[in-house]
C-alpha cells in the first residue's frame, strides 16, 4: 500500500510504466468512433444553431495534419505559437498575496507546472536545435545546437508524419510544483494543462495558416534524456508538431 501522505509515488509508477503500447491488431482495422446513448433518457431537446465567429472558423479549420512542407517558417510564427501556448499575459495579484504571472491557459492553483521546449528546423533566424521557452522574457534558450530530427525518429511513432515540420513543441511537467499541493491528483491536473496548451497552439497555428499534429506516442525515457530532464522529477507529457501544408507549397 502507498501511504496517503505520499503525494508522488502513485503517479510516478503510472508515468514510468505507461510507455506507448502498440496494438497492431487495433491499428489494422478501420477507425470506429463510439457514441454513448445513456439509459433512462426522459427527453431530447434540439439546440439552436451554434452561430459563426472567428473562433468557430479556427475550430473548423483545425485538423491533425500529416504531410508538412519542407519550407522555412518565419520566426514571428514560432514566437506566436509559443506565446499562445503558454505565454505570460500580465502579472496578477490577489489581495494579501504576492504577484504571479497570468498565462494564456488556466492552471490548478495558479502553479503552472509545465516547462515548454521546442525542437526546430528551418526557422528563419534560429539555428536548428533544442530550445527552452523562457516565459518571463519571451525568449528561447538554446540547449542543443544541431538538427535533431534524425535523433527524434526512433522516439516518435508518428515520425513519418512530422519529419518535415518546422517545430516540435514538447510540454514537460515539473511534478513537485503541482503535487506538493494536490498530491497524486496533481498529475492529472498537469495532463489537463497540457491539453489547454496544445489547443491554444493548434488554434493560433490555424490563424497563421499553419498545420499541426498533436502527438502523445513517444518513448518517454529517450525523449526525457535528450531534453536533459531529471528522472522522477520531471517528464515530457505531450508534443505538438507545427509547419506548413505541403500541398500549398
N, C-alpha and C positions, 0 to 999 in steps of 0.2 A: 504494500500500500504506500502511496505517496502522501506524506503529511500535508494537511490542509495549509500549513504555514509556508510550504514550499511553492513559490509562485512560478517557477520556470521549468521544472523537470518534465512535467507532463507535455508541455508544448515542445520542448527540446526533443523528446522521444518521437513525437509526431513529425516534427520538421526534419530530423535526421533520417527518419525511416519512411519518407514519402517521396523518394526519387521517382521519376516517371515510370509508369507501369505500361508496358507495351502489350496490348492485347490484339494480336494480329487478326484473330477471327472477327473481332469487333470492327476493325478497320476495313475488312473486305466487303462488308455489306453496305447498302445504301444508308444514308443518314435518316434516322427515324426520330422525329420530334414528338414527344408525348405531351398531351394536354390532359389535365385532370378535370373531371366533371364531379363536383362534390355531391355526396349523398344529402338528401333532405332539402333540395332547393325549393324554396317557397314561391319565388317569383324571379323573373329576369327582366331587367329594365334596360332598354336601349338608351345609349348615351347620345347626346347631341354631337355633331361633327367637332373634331378637336380644334379646327381652325389652323390657319397658317401663320408662320412667323419666321424670322431669320433663324431662330434656334431650331425650329422644326425642319427648315431646309437643310441645316447642317446634320441633324439626326438622320434625315433620309439619305443624305449623301455618304455618311459614314459606312464603311464596309471593311471586311477583312480582306486585304489585298495581297496577292502572291506573285507579282511579276514586276518588280521595280526596275526603273530605268538606270542605266549607267551614266548618269548625268551629275553635274555639280549642284550642290544646294547652297543658296546664299546663307551667309552667317546669320542674317536677320531672321531667317526662317527657323534655324536651330534655336536662336535666342527666344523667339516667340513660343516655341513648343515647350521649352524648359520652364519659362516663366508661367505659362498657362498651367503646366502640370503641378508645380509646387512653389511658385514664386511668392515672395513676401509682398503683400499688398500695402500694409501700413502697420505701425505699432498700434496696439490696442491696450487699454488699461481698464481693469476692474477696480472698483473702489477698495482702497486699502491693500492692493496687490501691486507687484512690480509689473512694468510693461512687458508685453511679449509680442512677437511678430504675428500678425494675421497673415494667413496664406490663402491661396486660391482654392483650398479644399478644407472641409471640416476634419477635425481630429479629436478623438476622445480625450477629454480633459485638457485640450489645447497642448498636448505633449509632443506632437509631430515626431514620431519615432523613425521616420524614413530618411534615408540619405539617397540622393539621386546621382547616378553615374551614367556616362554615355560613351559608347564606342562610336568613333567617327571615321568616315572615309568620304573623300570628295566633297568636303565642306569648305567653301571659299573662305580663306583667311584662317583656317585651322589646320594644324598638322594632323595627319591620321594618328589615331591613338585612343587611349582611355583617359577620360576626364572625370573629375568630381565637380558637381554643381555647387558653388558657394552661393547659398540663398541670400545671405545678407548683402554681399557685394554684387550679386547678379553677375557672376563671372565663372569661368571654367578653369579649374586647376588641373594641369597636365600631370598625369601619373605614369603613363607609359607612352613612349614615342615610337609608334610602328603601326602599320596596317595589321590589325589583329583578326581580320575576318577568317583567315585560314586556321587560326587558333580556336575561333569560336565554332568552326564547322563541326567537330565531333561532340560539342557540348549541346547543340540545339537540334532537336528533331525536325524543326521547320527550316533548317538552314537552306535547303534548295529554294525556298520561297523568299528568304530575306537576304540572300547573298549579295544583292545589288543595292540594298537600302543604304542611305547615307548615314543614318543613325540607328543605333540600338540603345534605347534608354532602359536602364536597369534600376529598379527600386529595391533598395536593401533596407532592412529594419535593424535598428539597434534595440534589441529586445528589452533591456533593462529600463529604457525610457518609458515604456508603456506598461511593463509587467510589474515594476515596483509598486505602482498604484493599483493596477487591475488584476494582477496575478495571472493565472492561466488564460483568462478571458481576454487579456490584453493582446495575446497573439491573434485572436480573432479580429480585434479592432485594427491591428496593423494590416491584416489582409483586406479588410473593408477599405482602409485608407488607400491602399494600392489601387483599388477599383476606381476611387474618385480621381486619383492622379491620372490613370490611364485614360479614362473617359475624357478628361479635360484635354489631354494631348491629342486624342483622336478627333475631337470636335474642332480644336484650333487648327489641326492639320487640314481638315476638310475645308475650313475657311480660307486657308492659304493655297488650296489646290494641290495638296499633298495626299498621299495614301498611307495607311498604317496597317500593321499586323500585330495584334496582341499575342504574346507567346508565354505560356506557363510551362511548356515542356522543355526543360533544360536540365543538365546534370548539375545539381546544386554544388556539390563539393568542388568540381572543376571550376565552375564559374566563380565561386567564392574565393578560391585560391588565386585565380587570375586577378581578381579585384582586390586582393590582399585583405580580405575581411577576416576578422578574428573568429576562429571556430567557437561555437557555442554561445558567442556573444552577439553576433550579427550575421545576417544572411540575406541573399537575394531572394525576393519573393515573386517578382513579376517583371516582365520586359515588354517593350513596345518597339517595333521597327518602324522607321518612317522614311519616306522618299517619294520620288515622282513616279507616276504611272508610265509604264513602258510604252503603251500604245499611243500616248500623246507626244512622245519624243521623236 
